[in-house]
Amino acid sequence: MDKIGFYEFNFTIILNKIIVKIKKISYNNIRGVKMKIGLVLEGGGMRGLFSAGVLDALLELKELSVNGIVGVSSGALFGVNYVSKQKERAVRYNKKYADDKRYMGLHSWITTGNAVNKDFAFYELPCKLDVFDNETFKKAKTDFYVVMTNVESGKPEYVLIEDAFAQMEYLRATSALPFASKIIEINGKKYLDGGISDSIPIDFCESLGYDKIIAVLTRPEGTYKEDKLGFLYKLVYRKYPNLVNSLLNMATDYEKVLAKIKDLENKGKIFVVRPPEVLKIGRLEKNRDKIQKVYDTGLNTGLKELDNIVKYLNK
């Protein structure tokens, strides 16, 4: 991005923040009626920084009380910061440690079997370096669920996270990418990334009985998953036929859930936030400018949608 584009982009974000403050009175108009609100957060590696930006925009709605969140993969990893009310934390640490070989990348994958380093990314970083506010998270009145794929059955499992530090292995499991991560074993069960079996858990969120649902997606409308790794799935995970079946059906299942989401959206039953364009960022991106841009795109999109979200909640 050239300097002019950079300043124009950031001016837009600043302008939207000013608009939020000017319109603050309109955000106080979320009805005092007791209603249960749920959030669904899609994953997608570092595309999840778009969701992080959207969530930081939602924190501007002080009167918004989210009763539950269902997060998948990076949607869960970055979504915890919404519950702990730590704005900009996700983009901050991802930029700071982008080039640190202890964090993620080829070095970690070769030396540990995990592209995202277990000890550094999930323990040292949130516990010591950029401390996650686990106390605020635990005290929050927001149920936080993560989705994992059971390797033996190939089916999704949903776990309520009540203590992020005590249940960190579940956060690892929801984001354990095929090939890039070792299979994670918890209480005798084997898990991989939740996006394999339930990439956008709208059905599970509906089953929880929320009156209103806001879904944050990380692909623009009209874009789908492409999968050309079928032969590798069959080779690497041949001991787990049910998992292979789920992996092979990911693209088809994704199209089906997008169709359902569009139908619910057209009927006014859910509110969907999407990127305005394809997010040009790698799953394990190290370019700080790209990291910032995807986050800023989410923040800017979220700020623009605040009025529409309020209108949806007030219907």
C-alpha positions in Angstrom: 0.0 0.0 0.0 1.4 3.4 -1.0 1.6 6.3 1.6 -1.5 8.1 0.1 -3.5 4.9 0.2 -2.4 4.2 3.7 -3.4 7.7 4.9 -6.8 7.6 3.1 -7.5 4.1 4.5 -6.7 5.2 8.1 -8.6 8.5 7.7 -11.7 6.5 6.8 -11.3 4.4 10.0 -10.8 7.6 12.1 -13.8 9.2 10.5 -16.0 6.2 11.3 -14.8 6.3 14.9 -15.9 9.9 15.1 -19.3 9.0 13.6 -19.7 6.4 16.3 -19.2 9.0 19.0 -21.6 11.5 17.4 -24.2 8.8 17.0 -23.8 7.4 20.5 -27.3 8.2 21.4 -28.6 5.9 18.6 -26.7 3.0 20.1 -28.5 3.6 23.3 -31.7 2.6 21.5 -31.1 -1.1 21.7 -34.4 -2.1 23.2 -34.5 -2.9 26.9 -36.4 -6.1 26.1 -34.6 -9.2 27.3 -33.4 -11.0 24.3 -30.6 -13.6 23.8 -27.9 -12.6 21.3 -25.5 -15.1 19.8 -22.4 -14.5 17.7 -20.9 -17.0 15.2 -17.3 -16.5 14.2 -15.9 -18.3 11.1 -12.2 -19.2 11.1 -9.8 -19.1 8.1 -6.3 -18.7 9.6 -5.2 -15.1 9.5 -8.4 -14.1 7.8 -9.7 -14.2 11.3 -8.1 -10.8 11.9 -11.0 -9.4 9.9 -13.3 -10.8 12.6 -11.0 -9.4 15.3 -11.5 -6.0 13.7 -15.3 -6.4 13.5 -15.4 -7.5 17.2 -13.4 -4.5 18.2 -16.0 -2.3 16.4 -18.8 -4.1 18.3 -17.1 -3.2 21.6 -18.2 0.4 20.7 -21.8 -0.7 21.4 -21.6 -0.5 25.2 -25.2 -1.5 25.5 -24.8 -4.7 23.4 -24.9 -7.7 25.7 -23.9 -10.9 23.8 -25.1 -14.0 25.5 -23.1 -16.5 23.6 -20.3 -16.9 21.0 -19.5 -20.0 18.9 -16.1 -19.7 17.4 -14.2 -21.9 15.0 -10.4 -22.0 14.6 -8.9 -18.5 14.4 -12.5 -17.2 15.0 -12.3 -18.7 18.5 -8.6 -17.7 19.1 -9.3 -14.1 18.3 -12.9 -14.1 19.6 -11.8 -14.6 23.2 -10.5 -11.1 23.2 -14.0 -9.7 22.7 -15.2 -11.4 25.9 -12.1 -10.2 27.8 -12.7 -6.7 26.3 -9.1 -6.4 25.0 -9.3 -4.2 21.9 -6.5 -4.5 19.4 -4.8 -7.4 21.3 -5.1 -9.8 18.4 -3.6 -7.5 15.8 -0.9 -6.3 18.2 0.6 -9.6 19.1 0.4 -11.0 15.6 2.3 -8.0 14.3 4.8 -8.0 17.1 5.7 -11.7 16.8 5.2 -12.1 13.1 8.9 -12.7 12.4 9.6 -14.6 15.6 10.4 -18.2 14.8 9.1 -19.2 18.2 5.6 -18.2 17.2 4.7 -19.9 14.0 6.0 -21.0 10.6 8.3 -23.6 9.0 10.8 -23.6 11.9 8.1 -24.5 14.4 6.6 -27.1 12.1 9.9 -28.9 11.5 11.0 -28.8 15.1 7.7 -29.5 16.8 5.3 -30.9 14.3 3.1 -27.8 14.8 3.2 -24.8 12.5 1.8 -22.7 15.3 4.1 -23.4 18.3 2.3 -24.9 21.2 4.5 -23.7 24.1 5.0 -20.2 22.8 1.7 -19.3 21.0 -0.7 -20.9 23.5 1.2 -20.6 26.8 4.1 -18.1 26.9 2.5 -15.4 24.8 -1.0 -15.2 26.5 0.4 -15.9 30.0 3.5 -13.7 30.0 4.2 -11.6 26.9 0.8 -10.1 25.9 -1.3 -11.2 28.8 -4.8 -12.4 28.2 -7.3 -11.1 30.8 -8.6 -14.5 31.9 -10.3 -13.1 35.0 -12.5 -10.8 32.9 -13.2 -13.6 30.6 -14.3 -15.9 33.4 -16.5 -13.3 35.0 -18.2 -12.4 31.7 -21.8 -13.4 31.2 -21.1 -14.6 27.7 -21.0 -18.4 27.0 -18.0 -19.1 24.7 -18.1 -22.3 22.7 -15.4 -23.7 20.4 -15.8 -26.3 17.7 -13.4 -29.2 17.2 -13.4 -32.1 14.9 -13.3 -35.6 16.5 -10.7 -37.4 14.4 -12.2 -40.8 15.0 -15.8 -39.9 14.1 -15.1 -37.0 11.8 -17.9 -35.2 13.5 -17.9 -31.8 15.3 -17.8 -31.5 19.0 -18.7 -28.3 20.9 -17.1 -27.3 24.2 -18.0 -24.5 26.5 -14.9 -22.6 27.5 -15.2 -21.2 31.1 -11.5 -20.8 31.9 -9.3 -20.1 28.8 -6.1 -20.9 30.6 -7.3 -24.1 32.2 -8.9 -25.2 28.8 -6.2 -24.0 26.5 -5.8 -27.4 24.8 -9.4 -27.0 23.5 -8.4 -23.7 22.0 -5.4 -25.4 20.4 -7.7 -28.2 19.1 -10.2 -25.9 17.4 -7.3 -24.3 15.4 -5.2 -27.4 14.7 -5.0 -27.3 10.9 -4.7 -30.5 9.0 -1.0 -31.3 7.9 0.2 -28.2 9.8 -0.6 -29.6 13.3 -0.3 -32.8 15.2 -3.5 -34.5 16.2 -4.4 -33.2 19.7 -5.4 -35.6 22.3 -7.7 -34.5 25.2 -9.2 -36.9 27.7 -8.5 -39.8 25.4 -10.1 -38.2 22.4 -8.3 -37.1 19.3 -9.1 -33.7 17.7 -8.2 -31.4 14.7 -9.5 -28.1 13.5 -13.2 -27.5 13.9 -13.5 -26.0 10.4 -13.2 -29.5 9.0 -16.6 -30.6 10.2 -18.4 -27.4 10.9 -16.8 -24.4 9.3 -19.7 -21.9 10.2 -21.6 -23.4 13.2 -24.9 -21.7 12.5 -26.9 -24.8 13.3 -25.3 -25.3 16.7 -25.8 -21.6 17.5 -29.5 -21.8 16.6 -29.9 -24.9 18.8 -28.8 -22.7 21.8 -32.0 -20.7 21.5 -30.7 -17.2 20.7 -33.3 -14.7 19.6 -30.8 -12.8 17.4 -27.7 -14.1 15.7 -24.8 -12.1 14.2 -22.5 -14.1 12.0 -19.0 -12.8 11.1 -17.7 -14.5 8.0 -14.2 -14.2 6.6 -14.9 -14.6 2.9 -16.9 -12.1 0.7 -20.3 -13.2 -0.7 -20.0 -15.5 -3.7 -16.6 -17.1 -2.8 -16.2 -20.7 -1.7 -13.7 -23.2 -0.5 -11.5 -24.9 -3.1 -10.0 -28.2 -2.2 -7.4 -30.0 -4.3 -5.8 -32.0 -1.5 -8.0 -35.1 -1.6 -5.2 -37.5 -2.3 -3.1 -36.1 0.6 -6.0 -36.4 3.0 -6.4 -40.1 2.0 -2.6 -40.7 2.4 -1.9 -38.8 5.6 -5.1 -39.7 7.5 -5.7 -43.2 6.1 -6.1 -44.5 9.6 -9.1 -42.3 10.1 -11.6 -42.9 7.3 -14.4 -40.8 9.0 -12.0 -37.8 9.2 -11.0 -38.3 5.5 -14.7 -38.3 4.5 -15.3 -35.0 6.4 -12.1 -33.5 4.8 -13.3 -34.5 1.3 -16.7 -33.0 1.9 -15.5 -29.7 3.3 -16.2 -27.7 0.1 -19.6 -29.1 -0.5 -20.6 -28.7 3.2 -19.4 -25.1 3.0 -21.6 -24.3 0.1 -24.6 -25.8 1.9 -24.0 -23.7 5.0 -23.5 -20.5 3.0 -26.8 -21.2 1.2 -28.6 -21.6 4.6 -27.0 -18.5 5.9 -28.1 -16.5 2.9 -31.7 -17.8 3.3 -31.8 -16.8 6.9 -30.3 -13.5 6.1 -33.0 -12.8 3.4 -35.6 -13.7 5.9 -34.2 -11.2 8.5 -33.4 -14.0 10.9 -29.7 -13.3 11.2 -27.3 -10.5 10.5 -24.2 -11.2 8.5 -21.0 -9.3 8.4 -18.7 -10.1 5.5 -15.5 -8.7 4.0 -16.1 -6.3 1.1 -13.5 -8.1 -0.9 -11.3 -11.2 -0.8 -8.8 -10.9 2.0 -5.3 -11.2 0.6 -3.5 -12.8 3.4 -1.9 -16.2 4.0 -3.1 -18.6 6.7 0.2 -18.1 8.6 0.9 -14.6 7.3 4.1 -12.8 8.5 3.8 -9.5 6.5 2.9 -6.9 9.1 1.3 -4.6 6.5 -1.1 -7.3 5.4 -1.9 -8.2 9.0 -2.8 -4.6 9.8 -4.8 -4.1 6.6 -7.0 -7.2 7.2 -7.6 -6.1 10.8 -8.4 -2.5 9.6 -10.8 -3.8 7.0 -12.7 -5.7 9.7 -12.7 -2.7 12.0 -13.8 -0.3 9.2 -16.5 -2.8 8.0 -17.7 -3.3 11.6 -18.0 0.4 12.3 -20.0 1.0 9.1 -22.4 -1.8 10.1 -23.1 -0.7 13.6 -26.3 1.2 12.7 -27.6 -1.7 10.7 -26.8 -4.1 13.6 -28.8 -1.9 16.0 -31.7 -1.8 13.6 -31.6 -5.6 13.3 -31.5 -6.1 17.1 -34.4 -3.6 17.5 -36.7 -5.4 15.0 
